[in-house]
Amino acid sequence: MSTTPVFDAQADTAQARLVRAKEASRSIARLTSADKARLLETIAEAIESSTARIVEANALDIERGRADAIGESLIDRLRLDERRVAALASAVRDVATLPDPIGQVIGGHRMPNGVALEQVRVPFGVVGAIYEARPNVTVDIAALALRAGNAVVLRGGSAARESNTVLVAVMRQALADLGHDPEAIQSVDDFGRDGAKAMMHARGLIDVLVPRGSAALIETVVTESTVPVIETGAGVVHIVIDESAPMDWARDIVLNAKVQRPSVCNAVETVLVHRQAAPQLIPVIASALLSEGVAIHGDDMVAGLVAGTIPATEEDWAAEYLGLEIAIKVVDDLDEALAHIRRYSTGHTESIITTDTRNAERFLAEVDSAVVMVNASTRFTDGAEFGFGAEVGISTQKLHARGPMGLGELTSTKWLARGSGQIRG
């Protein structure tokens, strides 16, 4: 018996839009790889030609965000200028050139009775995304979903309402211009929280739901959804500096990981420094951070080495600052650093700076996060940097997907069996 709820698809309700997305998903699934590539190229061109309109709408969101005092980190995530709009179009083109995962044979064999089995990638059907103040996600997820043969339903939050309205309209028009069903891209933003609730309860209409945003938003989606959820997580990200770390590596990596874009989830929030290296390295690292306006929260030893250090509290070790703040702690050895990460990490990204091969390999083996690095900035945890063109999000769960999610994570599989009259005895 079907579990799909029955709604009037012609009505303008959140549920009706979900029904229309489900219906449209069947036509999207039938598109060839070339069809989908052409569609994404058309979307990229439409975004470029609508730059002024997108930037104008975004300015209204920025103005409202400042009036509502949403904070500079969210303002940064929200902002779309001409350069960022161009980057959106470029990301769509990158996705268009990626190998199409649909139909890819993952495995298979021939049974003793001669039946040939193949496991192949297929679209999910309808991908849902609930996110906050990230208009780039509107485009990234839509592009990835379409390339993988899915329809998409979006709930982008009130902070980016004007931007998302224009972006969705532009992409839907691109679908229509090519003769494809524009209902394959849906937004429920104008239904507010009721739209998000409809998505979370849309079992049978939405096949997988991806939340991106604050820890509170993600927790709400994970706990309230009847739809399968791929959980993305907050980024309490750590860098460990051991006693063998070169000073320039330590300074440059920490500085890049904190200040290159502090408002994102792969920015470092806590640095753990080996006690033997602390007197030499912490003043150098702190000087570089302070010169960029970073406030330093530290333990007693850090306070003794860096003037103006804010005494760290228990809350600091668990903080995702998403801004120009950082916590620094001195640890006795790698064991203490690993124990600290186990206690406070959200399972996103951790990095160690070391020239000790044994410490590096132990760190890679023992740290249980989605991405574990040696001698590299945590800012590399990103779908585009990993070669995915764009990303759906960064999964911190362990089922189906983990780490930056690209096209493959927006597919399921099915088994194909080809026989010649066999029956089971």
N, C-alpha and C positions, 0 to 999 in steps of 0.2 A: 504493500500500500504506500502511495506517495506521501512524503512528509511535507511537501511544498504547500504553504498556506495559499488559500484562494482569495484573491483581491480583485477589485475592478481596476485593471491596468490602465484604463483611460482617465481615472480620477487623478487629481494632482495631490497625491499624498506620498509620504515617504515610502510606504509599502508598495504603492503602485509603481513608483520609480524602480524599486528593487525588482519587481516582476518584469518590468520592461528591460532592465539590464539582463535578467536571466534569459529572456527571450532573445535578446540581441546577441548574447554570448554564443549562441549556436551558429549564427552567421559569421562571427569573428573567427570561430574555431575552424571554419571551412576555408578561410583565406590561405592562399599559398604564401610561401616565404617572400616571394617577390612582391605580392600584394601588400603584405605587412610592411615591408621595407619602403615601398612607395608611399604608403599611408603615413609612416613616420616622417619621411622627407617632406610631405605636404604639411604636416603639423609643424615641423621646424620652420618652414617658409612662412606659415601663417603667424607663428609667434614673432618672427622677425618683423614682418610687415605690420604687426600690431603693437610694436614696442612702445610708441607714444601713449597709446590707450592703456597698456598694462602699467606703465610707470605712473601715469596720472591716477589710475585706480589705487595703486600701491601708496601713493602719497596721501590719499585719504585714510588708508589704514595706519600709516605712520603717524599722521596727525592725531587720529583717535587713540592710538596706543600711547603717545606721549601724554595726552590729556588724562588717560586712565592710569598713567604711571606704571606701565607694565615692566619697566626696567630696560636698561641698555642691552642686555644680552638677548632679550626677546626682540627688541627693536632691530638688532643686527640680523637675527634670523629672518625677520619679517621683510627686510628691505630688498626691493628690486630696483636697481638702477639700470641704465642702458647696458653696462658691462655684464651685469648678472642676467639680464634677459638674453643677451647674446650667448651667455654660457648655457642657459636653459636650452636654447635651440641647438647648440653644439652637442649637448648631452643627448638630445633626441636623435641627432644624426649618428652619434656614436652607437647608440642602441640599435639603430637600423642596420648598421654594418656588422653587428655581432652574429655569430652562427645561430641559426634558428634551432632551438632545442626540440621543437615538436617533431615527433617521428623518430628521434634518435633512439637507436637500439642500445639498451643498457646491458642486456644479457639474454641468454636463451640457450636452449639445447634441444636435441631430438630425443623424445621418450623411446623406451625400448620397443613400443608398439608402432613406432614410425610417425607419431604426431609431432610436428615441429612447433616449438614454443619460442616466442620472443617477448621480452619485456620492453615496452617502448614508452617514451615520454608523451604525455597528452596535456592539454590545458586543464587547469582547475575548473574553469567555467566563469565564475564571478569572484573577483578579488575585491575585498573591502579594505579601506584604510581610514583610521581615525587619528588625527594629528593636530598639532597646535602651531600657529604662527610660522608656518613653513610653506610659503607658496611654491617654492621649488619642488617640494614633495608632490604637489598636485601634478606637475608635469612629469617628474621622474617615474612615479608609480604608474601613471597612465601609459607612458611610453613602454615601460617594461611589461606591463600587463598585456598591452596590445601585441607586442612583439612575441609574447608567449601564447597568443591566441585567446586571451581572456577579455571579458568585459570588466569594468571597474566601477566601484561606487566609492565616493569620496565624502568625508566629513572633515573639513579643514579648520573649523573653529571660527569664532567670531572675530578674532584679532586680524585675520587675513581675508575677511569676507569680501571686500571689494576686489582685491587682487584675484582671489580664486574664482569669483563670478566671471570675470573677464577671461581668465585662462581656460576655464571649462567651456565657455561659449566659443572661444577661438578653436579649441580642439574638436568640439562637436561639429562646428561648421566645416572643418577640414574633412571629417568623416562624411558628412553629407555631400560635400563637393565631389567626392570620389564615388558617390553612389552607395556608400556603406551606411549602416544603421547608426545614426548619432546617439541612439539610446544606449549604446555600448559604453558611453562615458556618462555617469550620473553623479550629481552632487545632491546631498540632503542638507546642505548648510542652512537653507532658508527655513528648515524645520527646527533649528536649534538643537537642544538636548534631546528632544523627542526624535529627531532624525538619527542621532547617535544611538539612542535606545532601540529604535527600529532595526538598525544594522546589527546590534548585538544580539537581538532576538530573531534574526532572519534565517534561522536554520532551514535549509532547503532552498533558499534564494541566494545567499552568499555562501561560497564554499570555503573561504578562508579569510580571516580578518587580521590585519596588522595594525597595532597601535604604535604611534610614535609621539613622544612628548615627555611630559613630566612623569615622575614616578607615580604620582597620584592618578594621572590619566591611565597609565599602563595598568596599574593595579585594578582600577575600576573595570577596564575592558576584560582583563583576565578573569576576574571573579564574577562578573555579571553576564558574560557572553554564553549563549547556548551554541554559538557558531565556533568551529575550531579556530584557535588563535595561535599565531606565531608571535611569541613574546619578544619584544625589543626591550632593552633595559637602560636604566640610568648609567651614567659613566663615572663612577668613583674609580678613576684611573690612576695607577701607580707607576712610578719609575724608581728602581732600586739602583743605587750607586755603590758598587763594592770598592774594596780597598785598592784594586788594580785599575780603576777607571781613569783613563787619560783626562786631564783637566779640561782640554778644549772640547772633547766629546761630551763630557758631563755638562759643561756650560751651554754649549750650542744645542744639544738635544733637549735639555730641560726648558731652555728659553723658547725654542720653536714649539715644543709641545704645549707650553702655557700661553704664549702671547700671539702666535700666528693667527689663531681664531679662537679666543677663549670661551665663546658662547656655545661651542659644540660638544657633543658627548665624548669625542676622542681626545679632548684636551686633558692634560695631566692635572690632577687635583692634589695628590700627595707624593712627596719625594722622600724616600728612605735612604739615609746616607750611613755607610759603615763608619763606626766610631774612629777607626784609624785614619780614615780619609777626611773626616769632618773638619778638622782645623784648617786644612789646606783648601778644600773644595767649597765648603759652605760659604765663606766670604766672597769667593769669586762668583759662584752661582747667584748668591743673593744680590750682589752688586749689579749683575746683568738684569735680574728681575726687577729690582727697585728702579733701575733706569728706565724701565718700560711702564712704571706706575703700578707694579704688582704689590699688593699687601701680603706680608709674610706672617703666617701663623706658625709658631714653632715651640718646641719643648725647651727645657731650661738650658741645654747646651747650645741650641740655636740662638736663644736670646742672649747668651754670653758672647756669641760670635758676631751677631748682627744687631746693630742699634735699631731701635724702633720695632723690634719683633713683637707681634701680638701674642700673648700667652695662649697656647693651643689648649682647647678643651676636648672632651670626649666627642662632642658634636663635630669638631673640625675633622677628625679622622674619618668620619662618615659623610662628610660634606661633598656635594657636587656643586661647586661654586658657580660654574658657568660664567665666570667673569674674571677680573684681574685680581684674584686672590689665590693663594696656594698654602698648603700645609707642609712643613718640613719636620722630619723626626730623625733622630740619631738612633741607630740600632747597633747592637753588639756584633752581630754576625748575620749570615744569610738565613740561618734558622729563624731568628727573630723577625727578619723581614718577611719570610714566607708565612709565619704565623700571623703577622699583622695583615697581610694581604688576604689570608683565609678568613679573617674576622671581618674585615671592612670592605672588601672588594664586591662590586656588583657583577663580576664575571664578564666585564667588557674587554678591556685591554690592559696588559701590564708589560713593562719593558725593564730590562736590566742593562746597565752600562758596565762592561767588564772586559778585561783581556784574559781572564782566567777561563779556559775552556771547560773545566769541570764545573765551575759555578754556572756558566752559561747553559750547559747541557742539563744540569740539575734544575735550573730555573725553568727551562722549556718543558721538562718532564713533569715537574711537580705543580706548577701553577695551573689551576683549573679555570681558565678564562677562555672566552671565544677566540681571542687573538693574543698570542704571547710572543714577545719580540726580544731580540738581543741587539744592542747598540744601534737602535733606530728610534725615531720619534714616533710617539703614539698617534700622531696626526695622520699616519699612513693607513690607519684602519678606516677604510672608506671604499665604497664600491667602485668609484671611478679610478682611484689609485690602484685598486686590485685588478683593474682591467675589465670591469663589468659594464662600463659605459655610464651607468648610474646605479643607484641602489634603492631597494625597497626599504631598507633599514638595516640595523645591525642587531642580529638575533643573539640574545644571551641565554636562550634555552638550549636543550640538548637533543630535542626530537625534530626530525625533518631538516631543520636548517640551523646553522650556528655561524656567527660572524656576519660580515657583510653579505647581503642577499642580492643576487642578481637574477638572471632569467631562469636558471635551473630551479631556483627555489620557488618559482611561480608555476611550476608544473607538478603534475602527479604522474602516475604510471598506470598502464594496464597491460594485461597479458594477451597476446594474440596466439591462438592455437590453430594450426592448419593440418587437417587430417585428410584421409582418403577412405572414409567409411568405417573407421575403427569404432568398436564398442567396448565397454568395460566389462570384463568377465567377473 
